[in-house]
């Protein structure tokens, strides 16, 4: 996973969408998609669903899975097919440290920043107002992080649906959440590149290259070796059992300890939501000017522990074993590359194609008397996205 600086956003970037500029730069986006993320073909299905909602004047939120750094390129290509520009909520890190030209281009493409580590009321209200009034769709990735699992979604966070519900309570038009599934497949065989990267990873932990073993076995053995190291570090001993349960147990142990140190209660929240709450608390404490250097180091260690929890959460443990496709092996090696070799983004192993699937929209009711609607919408959209991903995998 990408490492990014854990602090509150230094500023806010608002959208300045320009449909004419978006249309003018369409060719540039296509070339960048091919050159930078090596996506040479994009198939879109269900685009008529989005188009029909827009033609009726509905406020539309598109909610895709988020498995790759290529997702923004691909979703904008799908929007070109639909015939509409987009608004897109992105973490503030996307803007930070970029040139003014890049920031300007992002804003002209409808991108705006959100501080995921805080209760970003400004971004919430902005997103809600866009859904109430603007003719263009709003895209929010409910998974939050990039997990490199294009066949399997991780729990959707409820923030996106909460924005849609808030918009429906004030809007004079219909509000809908459209599920969107993005899937990737290799057009060229990446095996040679994957084997080379796997060898670099093995050497990074002082192993010989395990060239006599199948690639899927090398991946599993490497993952287990990493887990053993972390079990020894945090638990003082190695554990036995299946990898998925051991990964979950280690993550729970670390997260429970961090929450206990800061008097937090995870309750029945998902791991990403628990991590978000803990990060907010720790970053708030870290921002105090009166802290000693020792106290700062302790808080930094807690933030590093939380990053490890999210890292481990991104490895299901049975993703390759369940179906050792070339795509699943490549995605897992991509994660190793970012986590072990500390590359900002994994190298692209070969030319790929992408499929974008839109499903039937989930209507949002604006009646304040309806309880639990945010949770229901989140669960339903997540279910539909996963169903579309499974259908795509079955057609291979």
QUIUR-V688295 format. One record per residue. PSI is psi in degrees with one decimal (999 if undefined). OMEGA is omega in radians with two decimals (* if undefined). D_FIRST is the distance of its C-alpha to the first C-alpha in Angstrom with 2 decimals. Layout:
BEGIN
psi: [PSI/PSI]
omega: [OMEGA/OMEGA]
d_first: [D_FIRST/D_FIRST]
END
This chain:
BEGIN
psi: [152.5/134.7/133.2/158.0/125.4/96.9/170.0/152.1/133.1/-22.0/179.2/138.3/120.0/158.3/150.8/56.4/130.7/98.8/-35.2/-41.2/-40.7/-45.0/-40.2/-34.5/12.7/-44.8/-39.1/-40.8/-39.4/-43.1/-40.1/-40.7/-40.5/-42.6/-43.9/-36.4/3.3/42.5/111.3/-15.0/135.9/118.2/137.7/128.7/149.7/8.6/-26.8/-25.8/-47.6/-43.2/-41.0/-38.1/-42.8/-40.0/-29.9/-7.7/16.7/153.0/122.4/127.3/124.3/128.3/92.0/161.3/165.3/83.1/-7.7/153.5/-13.8/-9.4/-45.9/-39.8/-45.8/-41.9/-32.1/-32.7/-40.3/-38.3/-35.6/-38.7/-38.5/-31.8/37.8/144.0/-179.9/158.6/141.1/122.6/129.5/150.4/147.8/-20.3/-24.4/-32.5/-35.4/138.4/6.0/157.9/160.3/-32.4/-45.7/-42.6/-40.9/-44.8/-41.8/-44.8/-37.8/-22.8/9.3/8.8/143.9/158.5/152.5/142.5/102.3/-17.7/-2.0/171.2/86.2/82.8/-35.6/-46.9/-37.4/-49.3/-39.2/-48.2/-40.9/-41.7/-35.1/-40.7/-28.6/-35.7/-32.3/147.1/-14.6/150.6/157.2/129.4/126.4/131.4/104.8/-17.9/-25.2/-60.3/165.5/116.3/-3.6/45.4/79.6/-9.9/-7.2/124.2/152.8/164.0/128.1/135.6/156.4/-4.2/-41.7/-47.7/-34.5/-37.2/-43.9/-41.2/-42.8/-38.8/-41.7/-30.2/-18.3/-16.8/151.6/11.2/170.5/139.7/131.0/147.8/120.6/117.4/143.9/127.1/129.1/125.8/146.5/144.4/148.0/131.6/-34.7/152.6/117.3/7.1/-46.0/-44.0/-38.3/-42.6/-40.1/-45.9/-38.3/-39.1/-40.7/-39.3/-44.4/-40.5/-28.8/-23.1/23.2/30.1/155.7/155.8/126.4/58.9/-17.9/0.1/151.9/152.0/-40.9/-35.0/-38.2/-40.4/-46.6/-44.0/-39.0/-44.3/-40.7/-37.1/-42.8/-41.7/-39.8/-42.4/-44.9/-33.5/-42.3/-39.7/-44.6/-34.4/-16.9/1.0/161.5/154.7/165.1/165.0/179.3/147.6/-45.1/-43.1/-37.8/-40.3/-44.9/-41.6/-41.6/-44.6/-43.7/-41.0/-47.7/-44.5/-39.9/-40.6/-42.3/-45.4/-38.8/-41.1/-27.1/15.6/48.6/154.8/121.6/-28.8/-138.8/20.6/158.2/163.2/-45.7/-39.1/-38.3/-42.8/-42.7/-44.9/-41.4/-40.8/-44.0/-45.6/-46.7/-41.6/-36.9/-44.0/-38.5/-22.5/-9.1/135.0/-23.3/3.0/142.2/164.6/-36.3/-41.7/-37.6/-42.6/-37.9/-43.2/-38.0/-38.3/-39.0/-40.4/-38.0/-38.6/-41.6/-37.3/-39.6/-37.6/-45.2/-39.6/-51.8/-35.4/-30.1/-11.3/102.5/-25.4/-25.0/13.5/-44.5/-40.6/-40.2/-41.6/96.7/57.9/161.3/-33.1/-43.6/-38.9/-41.2/-41.7/-40.0/-41.3/-35.5/-44.6/-42.3/-41.6/-42.3/-38.4/-38.1/-46.6/-4.6/35.5/142.0/-45.3/147.6/150.3/147.6/123.2/-27.8/171.0/139.5/166.6/158.9/148.6/128.6/122.4/125.1/136.3/176.7/138.0/150.4/116.6/140.3/129.8/134.0/1.0/120.2/-17.8/-17.6/120.3/149.4/12.0/-36.4/-46.0/-41.7/-43.6/-45.0/-47.3/-41.7/-42.6/-42.0/-44.0/-43.2/-38.9/-45.8/-38.8/-42.2/-38.5/-39.5/-39.1/-40.5/-41.1/-35.9/-21.6/-2.3/999]
omega: [3.11/2.97/3.07/-3.05/-3.10/3.06/3.08/-3.07/-3.14/3.09/-3.11/3.04/-3.11/-3.13/3.04/-2.99/3.09/-3.14/-3.13/3.10/3.10/-3.14/-3.12/-3.08/-3.11/3.13/3.12/3.12/3.13/3.13/3.10/3.13/3.14/-3.04/-2.99/-3.12/3.01/3.01/-3.04/-3.12/3.12/3.08/-3.10/3.04/3.13/3.14/3.10/3.10/3.13/-3.12/-3.12/3.08/3.14/3.14/3.09/3.14/3.14/2.93/-2.97/2.95/3.06/-3.04/-3.11/2.90/-3.00/-3.04/-3.00/3.03/3.12/-3.02/3.14/3.08/-3.03/-3.11/3.10/3.04/3.08/3.11/3.07/3.12/3.13/-3.13/-3.13/2.90/-3.04/2.76/-3.07/3.10/-3.10/3.07/-3.07/3.13/3.11/-3.11/-2.98/3.12/3.04/3.09/3.12/3.12/-3.14/3.10/3.13/3.14/3.11/-3.13/3.11/3.06/3.05/3.14/3.04/-2.97/3.00/3.05/-3.07/-3.10/-3.11/2.97/-3.01/-3.10/-3.14/3.12/3.11/-3.12/3.12/-3.13/3.13/-3.14/3.10/-3.14/3.14/-2.90/-2.93/3.13/-3.11/3.09/3.02/3.13/3.02/3.09/-3.01/3.10/3.10/-3.13/3.00/-3.02/3.13/3.06/-3.00/3.08/-2.99/3.14/2.94/-3.02/3.07/3.04/-2.99/-3.07/-3.11/3.14/3.11/3.08/-3.14/3.13/3.11/3.12/-3.10/-3.12/-3.13/-3.03/3.04/3.11/-3.14/3.11/-3.14/3.03/-3.08/3.08/-3.10/3.13/3.12/-3.11/-3.10/3.06/3.13/3.03/3.06/-3.11/-3.12/-2.96/-3.10/3.13/3.12/3.13/3.12/3.13/3.11/3.09/3.10/3.13/3.14/3.11/-3.13/3.08/3.03/2.99/2.84/3.06/-3.06/-2.98/-3.13/-3.09/3.04/-3.06/-3.13/3.09/3.11/3.12/-3.10/-3.14/3.13/3.12/3.14/3.11/3.11/-3.13/3.12/3.13/-3.11/3.06/3.10/-3.12/-3.00/-3.06/-3.13/3.14/3.05/-3.13/3.07/-3.14/-3.13/-3.05/-3.11/-3.11/3.11/3.10/-3.14/-3.13/3.13/3.12/3.12/-3.13/-3.11/-3.09/3.09/-3.11/3.11/-3.14/3.14/-3.14/-3.10/3.07/3.11/3.10/-3.12/-3.13/-3.13/3.13/3.06/3.13/3.10/3.14/3.09/3.12/3.14/-3.14/-3.14/3.12/-3.14/3.14/-3.06/3.12/3.07/3.10/-3.10/-3.10/-3.12/-3.05/-3.02/-3.08/3.02/3.13/3.12/3.13/3.10/3.14/3.13/3.11/3.08/3.09/3.10/3.09/3.10/3.08/3.13/3.09/3.11/3.12/3.14/3.06/-3.09/3.12/-3.11/3.10/-3.13/3.12/3.12/-3.03/3.13/-3.13/-3.10/3.10/-3.04/3.09/3.13/3.13/-3.13/3.09/-3.13/-3.14/3.14/3.08/3.05/3.14/3.08/-3.10/3.13/-3.03/-3.06/3.13/3.07/3.04/-3.09/2.98/-3.13/3.09/3.11/-2.95/-3.11/3.13/-3.06/2.95/3.13/3.04/3.10/-3.09/3.06/3.12/3.13/-3.09/3.06/-3.11/3.14/-3.10/-3.06/-3.11/-3.13/-3.12/-3.13/-3.10/3.04/-3.07/-3.14/3.13/-3.12/3.14/3.14/-3.12/-3.11/3.12/3.09/-3.14/-3.11/3.10/3.13/3.13/3.12/3.10/3.11/3.10/3.13/3.14/-3.11/-3.11/-3.13/*]
d_first: [0.00/3.78/6.39/9.36/12.82/13.81/17.30/19.49/19.76/22.33/23.94/24.07/23.88/26.15/26.66/29.59/29.54/31.99/32.72/34.81/32.09/29.60/32.27/33.19/29.69/29.11/29.84/27.48/24.56/25.57/25.72/22.34/20.80/22.54/21.97/18.40/16.60/19.62/20.55/24.30/25.41/24.60/26.70/27.24/29.10/30.34/30.41/34.00/32.84/31.09/34.00/36.56/34.96/34.93/38.52/39.61/38.21/35.62/32.71/29.65/26.08/23.78/20.99/18.56/15.67/12.32/10.74/10.41/10.51/14.15/14.94/16.78/18.86/19.74/20.69/22.84/24.48/25.36/26.82/28.92/30.35/31.17/32.76/31.06/28.72/26.05/24.86/21.10/19.42/16.26/14.53/16.62/13.96/14.69/18.22/18.03/19.04/19.91/23.52/26.07/26.60/23.03/23.11/26.51/25.41/22.55/25.13/27.70/25.40/25.33/21.93/22.01/19.83/19.02/18.15/15.96/16.72/20.43/23.04/23.10/26.58/27.07/24.25/25.43/29.00/28.20/26.32/29.20/31.80/30.28/30.63/34.16/35.48/33.57/34.27/30.75/27.99/25.12/21.61/19.15/15.98/16.66/13.38/11.99/8.23/6.97/7.10/8.44/11.70/14.35/17.20/16.35/15.55/14.16/16.65/17.52/18.06/21.66/21.44/21.92/24.91/26.29/26.47/28.33/30.70/31.47/32.24/34.50/36.53/37.57/37.47/40.69/38.97/37.06/33.32/31.16/27.54/26.79/24.21/22.27/20.51/18.59/18.56/18.04/20.29/21.01/24.37/24.55/23.95/20.71/21.83/22.98/19.78/17.76/20.32/20.15/16.39/16.91/19.75/17.83/15.38/18.50/20.22/17.45/18.44/22.10/22.78/25.00/23.66/24.41/26.10/28.60/26.23/24.88/21.29/20.36/22.00/20.20/16.79/18.12/19.78/16.81/14.72/17.87/18.27/14.95/15.99/19.46/18.41/16.71/19.70/22.05/20.41/20.45/23.13/25.35/25.72/24.16/24.59/25.85/25.17/22.86/19.18/18.16/20.56/19.68/15.98/17.31/19.97/17.81/15.56/18.87/20.50/18.06/17.93/21.70/22.32/20.49/22.31/25.54/25.37/25.14/27.52/25.23/25.68/22.97/25.68/24.78/21.67/18.46/15.70/13.69/17.10/17.97/14.92/15.76/19.35/18.76/16.65/19.47/22.06/20.58/19.86/23.42/24.83/22.99/24.69/28.14/30.17/32.20/29.49/30.22/27.88/27.62/26.69/23.96/22.51/22.71/20.87/18.13/17.88/17.65/14.77/12.95/14.05/12.72/9.15/9.81/11.36/8.59/6.44/9.82/10.62/8.18/10.38/13.83/15.58/18.07/16.23/17.60/20.74/21.66/21.80/20.94/20.88/19.73/17.15/15.64/15.76/14.17/11.19/10.73/11.37/8.85/6.08/8.50/8.87/5.69/6.01/9.77/11.03/8.97/9.19/8.26/7.98/9.13/12.90/14.83/16.99/19.93/21.51/20.48/22.08/20.88/22.79/22.85/24.90/26.44/28.18/31.09/30.55/30.77/33.43/32.94/36.12/37.03/39.33/38.37/40.21/37.64/35.39/31.99/31.45/27.92/26.81/28.85/27.49/23.84/24.65/26.76/24.38/21.57/24.23/25.36/21.99/21.42/25.01/24.62/21.60/23.79/26.71/24.86/23.76/27.38/28.77/27.19]
END
